[in-house]
């Protein structure tokens, strides 16, 4: 029972974190390892278990989706689905530590961009005398790599999306959060389709089920909470999460 309660609470926290700004994997994964799952199995299980939270959050946000610049929402979602499936395939074929060395630096880069990206973008625009921005093709290329990473591991992938969309397109955090949540749901659903068949995540149903339920509750409640936050407050929460996760990853590494 203590283990089930731990996993349930971790699922609630992870679902809520993902709906607000990201970082749920950093809560779910250690909890699953703590109750005895191997790192690879825990990674696959956390991806599967967090799907209902992402879907619940996406449902809450369904009427608030805003396009990412000029990029087609359909094209962005298709890229997320393809990348998420390929990322899950990498998880099943590559050593578990393959991306460990790169993840802290990716998080650090995303954190710096989140903190200073808008100022830098405005400064460059002022110096050039025109607005700067990335093309739809660049958005899709970036999304493919985010989805690949999301299907493989997924920790803070939403924070990385915020960073790219913020500096490249000037999107407000609160405005882009519904699309971020929706794309994470697409990535996780695609990855889950493969992991359910090819991984051993279902070998521990008594561990997976409570996290599944917790993530559903946390994702639904967290999305309703996030909708009431101003862009400034939401950015502050996300930036705090990003800094914390980056520090923890460097300390762990």
Secondary structure, DSSP 8 states (H G I E B T S, - for coil): -HHHHHHHHHHHHHHHHHHHTS-THHHHHHHHHHTT--HHHHHHHHHHHTHHHHHHHHHHTTT----STT--HHHHHHHHHHHHHHHHHHHHHS-TTTTHHHHHHHHHHHHHHHHHHHHHHHHHHHHHTS-----HHHHHHHHHHHHHHHHHT-TTHHHHHHHHHHHHH---HHHHHHHHHHHHHHHHHHHHHHHHHHSSGGGGHHHHHHHHHHHHHHHHHHHHHHTTS-HHHHHHHHHHHHHHHHHHHHHH-
